[in-house]
Amino acid sequence: MNVYRQIKTAPISADEQARRQYAIDFARGSVRMEGFVLDAQTEALFADYVAGKLDSSALDTAILEYCGVATA
C-alpha cells in the first residue's frame, strides 16, 4: 500500500513549484549523463513532488520504498 500518497500537504507557491521542477530536471540530467533513464514510477513520484503532493522527506521515503530499501 502506498501510504505516502494518502498524506495531504499544503499547496505550494508557484516559486516553490518552479524550484522543485528545476531540481528534478537537474537530477534527471545528471542521471542521464551517467547513462540511465528514470522509469515511469520514479517520474510519477517526481511529478507528485513538483505538484506539492509530496514534501522532500516523503519523496525520499517513497523512493527508498520503491527501491526496496528499508528505512529506520
SEPALUM-582389 format. One record per residue: chain; x, y, z negated of N, C-alpha, C in turn; residue number from 1; residue in three letters. Coordinates in nm, 4 decimals. Layout:
% residues N
+----+----------+----------+----------+----------+----------+----------+----------+----------+----------+-----+-----+
! ch !   n.east !  n.north !     n.up !  ca.east ! ca.north !    ca.up !   c.east !  c.north !     c.up !   i !  aa !
+----+----------+----------+----------+----------+----------+----------+----------+----------+----------+-----+-----+
!  A !        X !        Y !        Z !        X !        Y !        Z !        X !        Y !        Z ! NUM ! ala !
...
+----+----------+----------+----------+----------+----------+----------+----------+----------+----------+-----+-----+
***
This chain:
% residues 72
+----+----------+----------+----------+----------+----------+----------+----------+----------+----------+-----+-----+
! ch !   n.east !  n.north !     n.up !  ca.east ! ca.north !    ca.up !   c.east !  c.north !     c.up !   i !  aa !
+----+----------+----------+----------+----------+----------+----------+----------+----------+----------+-----+-----+
!  A !   0.0845 !  -0.1180 !   0.0000 !   0.0000 !   0.0000 !   0.0000 !   0.0884 !   0.1236 !   0.0000 !   1 ! met !
!  A !   0.0541 !   0.2202 !   0.0785 !   0.1315 !   0.3430 !   0.0898 !   0.0785 !   0.4474 !  -0.0073 !   2 ! asn !
!  A !   0.1263 !   0.4413 !  -0.1300 !   0.0794 !   0.5310 !  -0.2350 !   0.1154 !   0.6748 !  -0.2040 !   3 ! val !
!  A !   0.2323 !   0.6998 !  -0.1458 !   0.2766 !   0.8362 !  -0.1203 !   0.1807 !   0.9125 !  -0.0305 !   4 ! tyr !
!  A !   0.1079 !   0.8465 !   0.0542 !   0.0147 !   0.9149 !   0.1435 !  -0.1124 !   0.9601 !   0.0709 !   5 ! arg !
!  A !  -0.1331 !   0.9131 !  -0.0501 !  -0.2522 !   0.9498 !  -0.1253 !  -0.2279 !   1.0718 !  -0.2141 !   6 ! gln !
!  A !  -0.1044 !   1.1147 !  -0.2263 !  -0.0706 !   1.2278 !  -0.3115 !  -0.1067 !   1.3569 !  -0.2399 !   7 ! ile !
!  A !  -0.1848 !   1.4406 !  -0.3059 !  -0.2242 !   1.5691 !  -0.2486 !  -0.1210 !   1.6741 !  -0.2874 !   8 ! lys !
!  A !  -0.0769 !   1.7527 !  -0.1908 !   0.0167 !   1.8597 !  -0.2176 !  -0.0443 !   1.9913 !  -0.1742 !   9 ! thr !
!  A !   0.0040 !   2.0987 !  -0.2328 !  -0.0452 !   2.2317 !  -0.1970 !  -0.0023 !   2.2657 !  -0.0549 !  10 ! ala !
!  A !  -0.0842 !   2.3441 !   0.0159 !  -0.0456 !   2.3844 !   0.1520 !   0.0872 !   2.4616 !   0.1493 !  11 ! pro !
!  A !   0.1639 !   2.4489 !   0.2545 !   0.2909 !   2.5196 !   0.2621 !   0.2790 !   2.6357 !   0.3603 !  12 ! ile !
!  A !   0.3657 !   2.7338 !   0.3440 !   0.3637 !   2.8515 !   0.4316 !   0.4195 !   2.8162 !   0.5689 !  13 ! ser !
!  A !   0.3934 !   2.9034 !   0.6640 !   0.4468 !   2.8837 !   0.7992 !   0.5994 !   2.8884 !   0.7972 !  14 ! ala !
!  A !   0.6565 !   2.9736 !   0.7112 !   0.8024 !   2.9811 !   0.7000 !   0.8603 !   2.8502 !   0.6466 !  15 ! asp !
!  A !   0.7954 !   2.7938 !   0.5449 !   0.8419 !   2.6671 !   0.4894 !   0.8273 !   2.5556 !   0.5920 !  16 ! glu !
!  A !   0.7181 !   2.5573 !   0.6655 !   0.6978 !   2.4561 !   0.7688 !   0.8066 !   2.4671 !   0.8760 !  17 ! gln !
!  A !   0.8416 !   2.5891 !   0.9137 !   0.9475 !   2.6093 !   1.0138 !   1.0826 !   2.5632 !   0.9593 !  18 ! ala !
!  A !   1.1100 !   2.5905 !   0.8314 !   1.2351 !   2.5468 !   0.7695 !   1.2445 !   2.3944 !   0.7700 !  19 ! arg !
!  A !   1.1326 !   2.3297 !   0.7360 !   1.1294 !   2.1836 !   0.7353 !   1.1481 !   2.1270 !   0.8758 !  20 ! arg !
!  A !   1.0843 !   2.1892 !   0.9741 !   1.0980 !   2.1420 !   1.1121 !   1.2423 !   2.1538 !   1.1588 !  21 ! gln !
!  A !   1.3069 !   2.2645 !   1.1250 !   1.4468 !   2.2833 !   1.1613 !   1.5328 !   2.1734 !   1.0984 !  22 ! tyr !
!  A !   1.5096 !   2.1455 !   0.9709 !   1.5879 !   2.0430 !   0.9005 !   1.5681 !   1.9052 !   0.9639 !  23 ! ala !
!  A !   1.4443 !   1.8734 !   0.9977 !   1.4156 !   1.7430 !   1.0599 !   1.4785 !   1.7358 !   1.1990 !  24 ! ile !
!  A !   1.4680 !   1.8424 !   1.2760 !   1.5285 !   1.8445 !   1.4096 !   1.6801 !   1.8275 !   1.4010 !  25 ! asp !
!  A !   1.7413 !   1.8925 !   1.3013 !   1.8858 !   1.8803 !   1.2819 !   1.9223 !   1.7360 !   1.2481 !  26 ! phe !
!  A !   1.8465 !   1.6758 !   1.1567 !   1.8730 !   1.5369 !   1.1171 !   1.8540 !   1.4422 !   1.2353 !  27 ! ala !
!  A !   1.7484 !   1.4651 !   1.3119 !   1.7226 !   1.3800 !   1.4295 !   1.8383 !   1.3902 !   1.5292 !  28 ! arg !
!  A !   1.8871 !   1.5109 !   1.5518 !   2.0000 !   1.5311 !   1.6422 !   2.1260 !   1.4616 !   1.5923 !  29 ! gly !
!  A !   2.1486 !   1.4690 !   1.4621 !   2.2640 !   1.4032 !   1.4025 !   2.2578 !   1.2523 !   1.4223 !  30 ! ser !
!  A !   2.1400 !   1.1962 !   1.4009 !   2.1197 !   1.0520 !   1.4186 !   2.1425 !   1.0137 !   1.5650 !  31 ! val !
!  A !   2.0923 !   1.0959 !   1.6562 !   2.1091 !   1.0657 !   1.7991 !   2.2545 !   1.0735 !   1.8415 !  32 ! arg !
!  A !   2.3297 !   1.1659 !   1.7811 !   2.4726 !   1.1752 !   1.8140 !   2.5465 !   1.0487 !   1.7722 !  33 ! met !
!  A !   2.4938 !   0.9789 !   1.6732 !   2.5526 !   0.8527 !   1.6282 !   2.5051 !   0.7348 !   1.7134 !  34 ! glu !
!  A !   2.4133 !   0.7615 !   1.8080 !   2.3681 !   0.6580 !   1.8994 !   2.2394 !   0.5885 !   1.8588 !  35 ! gly !
!  A !   2.1678 !   0.6458 !   1.7632 !   2.0438 !   0.5843 !   1.7162 !   1.9236 !   0.6704 !   1.7533 !  36 ! phe !
!  A !   1.8073 !   0.6072 !   1.7581 !   1.6807 !   0.6765 !   1.7801 !   1.5868 !   0.6374 !   1.6670 !  37 ! val !
!  A !   1.5200 !   0.7362 !   1.6091 !   1.4276 !   0.7090 !   1.4997 !   1.3039 !   0.6363 !   1.5515 !  38 ! leu !
!  A !   1.2529 !   0.5430 !   1.4724 !   1.1334 !   0.4691 !   1.5130 !   1.0072 !   0.5503 !   1.4815 !  39 ! asp !
!  A !   0.8938 !   0.5003 !   1.5270 !   0.7664 !   0.5718 !   1.5135 !   0.7267 !   0.5918 !   1.3675 !  40 ! ala !
!  A !   0.7522 !   0.4945 !   1.2831 !   0.7159 !   0.5069 !   1.1412 !   0.7956 !   0.6190 !   1.0739 !  41 ! gln !
!  A !   0.9235 !   0.6258 !   1.1021 !   1.0071 !   0.7314 !   1.0449 !   0.9649 !   0.8673 !   1.0980 !  42 ! thr !
!  A !   0.9371 !   0.8751 !   1.2268 !   0.8892 !   1.0006 !   1.2858 !   0.7571 !   1.0446 !   1.2209 !  43 ! glu !
!  A !   0.6696 !   0.9484 !   1.1907 !   0.5420 !   0.9807 !   1.1254 !   0.5659 !   1.0351 !   0.9850 !  44 ! ala !
!  A !   0.6598 !   0.9765 !   0.9124 !   0.6940 !   1.0277 !   0.7790 !   0.7482 !   1.1698 !   0.7886 !  45 ! leu !
!  A !   0.8350 !   1.1940 !   0.8861 !   0.8902 !   1.3282 !   0.9039 !   0.7804 !   1.4279 !   0.9412 !  46 ! phe !
!  A !   0.6859 !   1.3873 !   1.0248 !   0.5746 !   1.4752 !   1.0623 !   0.4909 !   1.5105 !   0.9394 !  47 ! ala !
!  A !   0.4682 !   1.4132 !   0.8514 !   0.3944 !   1.4398 !   0.7270 !   0.4702 !   1.5380 !   0.6385 !  48 ! asp !
!  A !   0.6019 !   1.5279 !   0.6359 !   0.6839 !   1.6205 !   0.5577 !   0.6736 !   1.7619 !   0.6144 !  49 ! tyr !
!  A !   0.6866 !   1.7756 !   0.7451 !   0.6782 !   1.9070 !   0.8093 !   0.5395 !   1.9680 !   0.7883 !  50 ! val !
!  A !   0.4358 !   1.8864 !   0.7927 !   0.2986 !   1.9351 !   0.7756 !   0.2660 !   1.9693 !   0.6305 !  51 ! ala !
!  A !   0.3530 !   1.9304 !   0.5378 !   0.3283 !   1.9605 !   0.3977 !   0.2545 !   1.8513 !   0.3235 !  52 ! gly !
!  A !   0.2345 !   1.7370 !   0.3867 !   0.1663 !   1.6257 !   0.3200 !   0.2580 !   1.5553 !   0.2216 !  53 ! lys !
!  A !   0.3894 !   1.5687 !   0.2411 !   0.4899 !   1.5105 !   0.1519 !   0.5883 !   1.6190 !   0.1111 !  54 ! leu !
!  A !   0.6322 !   1.6163 !  -0.0143 !   0.7434 !   1.7025 !  -0.0520 !   0.8719 !   1.6232 !  -0.0312 !  55 ! asp !
!  A !   0.9864 !   1.6845 !  -0.0559 !   1.1122 !   1.6161 !  -0.0252 !   1.1328 !   1.4909 !  -0.1100 !  56 ! ser !
!  A !   1.0877 !   1.4952 !  -0.2339 !   1.1001 !   1.3779 !  -0.3207 !   1.0138 !   1.2627 !  -0.2695 !  57 ! ser !
!  A !   0.8915 !   1.2930 !  -0.2291 !   0.8015 !   1.1903 !  -0.1764 !   0.8541 !   1.1355 !  -0.0439 !  58 ! ala !
!  A !   0.9144 !   1.2224 !   0.0371 !   0.9733 !   1.1764 !   0.1635 !   1.0882 !   1.0796 !   0.1363 !  59 ! leu !
!  A !   1.1757 !   1.1169 !   0.0425 !   1.2867 !   1.0278 !   0.0065 !   1.2358 !   0.8920 !  -0.0390 !  60 ! asp !
!  A !   1.1360 !   0.8923 !  -0.1258 !   1.0788 !   0.7679 !  -0.1779 !   1.0180 !   0.6850 !  -0.0649 !  61 ! thr !
!  A !   0.9442 !   0.7515 !   0.0242 !   0.8795 !   0.6809 !   0.1351 !   0.9814 !   0.6189 !   0.2300 !  62 ! ala !
!  A !   1.0895 !   0.6912 !   0.2591 !   1.1942 !   0.6390 !   0.3466 !   1.2618 !   0.5187 !   0.2836 !  63 ! ile !
!  A !   1.2954 !   0.5315 !   0.1555 !   1.3596 !   0.4195 !   0.0859 !   1.2671 !   0.2979 !   0.0793 !  64 ! leu !
!  A !   1.1389 !   0.3224 !   0.0543 !   1.0406 !   0.2136 !   0.0513 !   1.0324 !   0.1462 !   0.1878 !  65 ! glu !
!  A !   1.0268 !   0.2251 !   0.2917 !   1.0185 !   0.1736 !   0.4279 !   1.1417 !   0.0891 !   0.4623 !  66 ! tyr !
!  A !   1.2576 !   0.1313 !   0.4131 !   1.3827 !   0.0591 !   0.4397 !   1.4031 !  -0.0591 !   0.3480 !  67 ! cys !
!  A !   1.3123 !  -0.0763 !   0.2510 !   1.3228 !  -0.1894 !   0.1599 !   1.4243 !  -0.1701 !   0.0501 !  68 ! gly !
!  A !   1.4543 !  -0.0442 !   0.0198 !   1.5497 !  -0.0139 !  -0.0864 !   1.4716 !   0.0152 !  -0.2142 !  69 ! val !
!  A !   1.5019 !  -0.0560 !  -0.3208 !   1.4333 !  -0.0360 !  -0.4487 !   1.4777 !   0.0953 !  -0.5094 !  70 ! ala !
!  A !   1.3826 !   0.1681 !  -0.5661 !   1.4143 !   0.2930 !  -0.6357 !   1.4036 !   0.2710 !  -0.7845 !  71 ! thr !
!  A !   1.4838 !   0.3431 !  -0.8582 !   1.4845 !   0.3278 !  -1.0047 !   1.3816 !   0.4172 !  -1.0694 !  72 ! ala !
+----+----------+----------+----------+----------+----------+----------+----------+----------+----------+-----+-----+
***
